[in-house]
Amino acid sequence: MADKPYFEKHVFVCMNQRDDGQPCCMERGAQGVQKYAKSRLKALDMTGPGKIRINQSGCLDRCDEGPVLVVYPEGVWYTYIDHSDIDEIIDSHLLGGKIVERLKI
């Protein structure tokens, strides 16, 4: 079991807040999206060891393409608009193993 990762997938949602007027993920609804994704996966019983972890992240340095999140271990970067995009990332990529090309950055 030592060679198996603690989480099957780890998602980092950029929660960066900039005060200088530059684009940032937080002003584009990142906090609500992170909470939504976490609660949806919990309802599907897909959280915890060996499953999927949704984390808040500081700046991921791609806010100009954002809002953004990244899925590991694949290292796939996504942007999103609303909960339906998050549902598609969850259903297709996190649960189904298929990258959502239209949201990939």
N, C-alpha and C positions, 0 to 999 in steps of 0.2 A: 504494500500500500504506500510505501515511502516514495515511489516514483510517480504516484498519481497526484495531480494538483489539488490543493485544498478546495478551490472552486473550479467547476468545469468552465465557466465563463465569468469574466470580471468586466463590468461596464463602469466607465468613469464619465460622469456628466459634468462638463465645465460649468462652474458656478461663478466665474470671474465677474467682479463688479469693478468697473473703471469709473473714476470721477472726473476724467479729463475730456469727456465728450467723445472719446473713441468708441467704436462698437464693442459691445461686450455681451456675453451669453446671458448674464443675469437679467439684463433689461429686455431680453427676448423670451422670457418665460421659463428659463432653465430650472428654477426651483420647483415650479409646479409640475414640470415634466419629470423631474427626478422622483418626486414624491409619487406621482401617478405610476411610473414604471415599477417602482419598488412595491407599491400596494397591489398592482396587477399581478406581479410575479408571486407575491405572497399568497394571493387568492388562488393562484394556480398550484400552490405548494411547490414552487420552484426556487425557494430561497434556502440558504443554509449550506453546510458543508457538502461538497460534491455536486452542488447545484449552481445557481447563478447569484452573483452579488452585484448590486447597484450601489455605486458610491458617488458622493459629491467630490468634485475635484476643484482645486484652484485653477489658475490659468493654464490652459493647454496650448497657448500661443497660436490659436487658429480662430480667434474671435471674429476676425473679418470674414470668415466663411461660415459663421455660426448662425444660430447656436450649434454647438458640436457635442458629440459624445464619441468615445472610442471603446471598442469591444476587444478584449484580450481573451485568449492568447493569439487570436488572429491578427490583431493590430488593425482592424477595419474602422475607419473614421466615417461618421455619418453627420449630416445636418438634418434638421426636422423643422416642421412648421407647427404641428398640433398633435393631439393625442392619437389621431388615426395613423400618423407616421410612426409614432412610438409603438402602436399596436402591430404595425407591419414589421418593424424591426424585431419586436418580441416574437411574433408568430413565425416569421420567415427565418430570421437569422438565429436568434437565441434558442428557440425551440426546434426549428426545422433544419438548421444548419445551412440555409441558403442565403447568401448575401443579397441585400436589397440594393441593386445597382443604381436605381434612380435616386437614392438618398446618399449614396456613397460620395465622399469627397477625397 
